[in-house]
Amino acid sequence: MTDETDETARPAAADADAVRLYGPEFDQRPKDFFERMRREHGPVVPVLLEGDVPAWYVIGYREVNHVTSNPGLFARDTRRWNAWDMVPENWSLLPFVGWNPSVMLAEGEEHKRRSAAISDALDAVDRTELSGSCERIADRLIDEFAGDGEADLGSQFADRLPPMAMMELFGVPESEAPDMIRDIQHVAGSDENAVPAYQRLQESMRRLAESRRARPGPDVTSRLLAHPAGYTDDELISDLIPMISAGHLPTGHWIGNTLRLMLVDERFAVTLQGGRGSVAQALNQVLWEDTPSQNNIGRFAVHACELGGRAIRPGDMLILGWAAANADPQVQPPAHGSGAGNRAHLSFGHGDHGCPFPAPELAEVVARTAVEVLLDRLPDIELAVKPDELRWLPSFWVRRLASLPVRFSPAATLG
């Protein structure tokens, strides 16, 4: 991986063998897809996004680490991209790549100032209180279907618990939470609703910032506004969207994917009979095998360079393949759970722009509490379909099931 001298900024070439990042294999059998990409193209793959917009897909563990560890060579500001003239006005990926003044796209001292404030605001969250809040939310959700003897643990539980917890953490009024959750889901879906949903989210965050500045509370938003970093309302609006979205969607999919693993994998049979010992192991195993956050746009080359045998031009887009890098045979932990203590996965990102401390810890509190409460309440839970009938939703960004139908002995409610 060496710097080159050619500074001519032009888009990544659309190779004749460039891969389109969608289709049944990618959606349902990503491990097969990653293996084929690695075999045919190596650790850096020429790809085409929607509308045949070219980019590089970085799937090697070593290469992803190199990109995320060198902000001077691979920067975050999307205005560096050399293919903006190829992007249609209504491109569904605009919410992910369009420039905005958020901490996610900030660089240098500006990024340090705001990321430090975010870390401080999150670190002030009482973990015991968060766990207790998640227990109450979990019990309330389970009460809604406990007497039925069947449920979809995706739509009725895993998808609902994290956003409810996030709304409390950030001080979002209960009346605004449903619309905000809906818009976050539209943005993540990268469909025709993504751009207008993002615009609505900006207005929702503006109202939240104004209300918390006028009436501070014991929440993350109020702590950010009071922080010595001197947040402006515009900065806060830009940072709240990725913070709440990242705490909501990936954590819900983490819960759902973990429950699926525990229901289909014999390694966790004891836990399903009422124990808790394997929950942490299952949560970590999912981050290696079916991480909720599959890919990220990304980084943009500051200079011409070589990466994984590819000539990268100034301004080229690099998509970071978290899931593909985790599946790199050079770093995969041993099978059958013996690598459960290995947390070297890239599921929370890496480098300066990885998930800020202590966000991964807080997400794990939410996910672990949700799974433990569910198993305590419904110890004889089992899949209502055969494992091979479960289907993953098509998405370039996230790994989540279309549904997770289960059955169990009807149980009493706690309410």
Secondary structure, DSSP 8 states (H G I E B T S, - for coil): --B-S----------TT-EES-SHHHHH-HHHHHHHHHHHH-SEEEEEETTTEEEEEE--HHHHHHHHT-TTTEE--GGG-S-GGG--TT-TTHHHHS--SSTTT--HHHHHHHHHHHHHHHHTS-HHHHHHHHHHHHHHHHHTTGGGSEEETIIIIITTHHHHHHHHHHT--TTTHHHHHHHHHHHHHTSTTHHHHHHHHHHHHHHHHHHHHHS--SSHHHHHHHSTT---HHHHHHHHHHHHHHHHHHHHHHHHHHHHHHHH-GGGHHHHTT--TTHHHHHHHHHHHS-SB-EEEEEEESS-EEETTEEE-TT-EEEEEHHHHHT-TTT---TTTTTTT-----TT--STTS--TTHHHHHHHHHHHHHHHHHHH-TT-EESS-GGG--B---SSB--BS--EEE--------
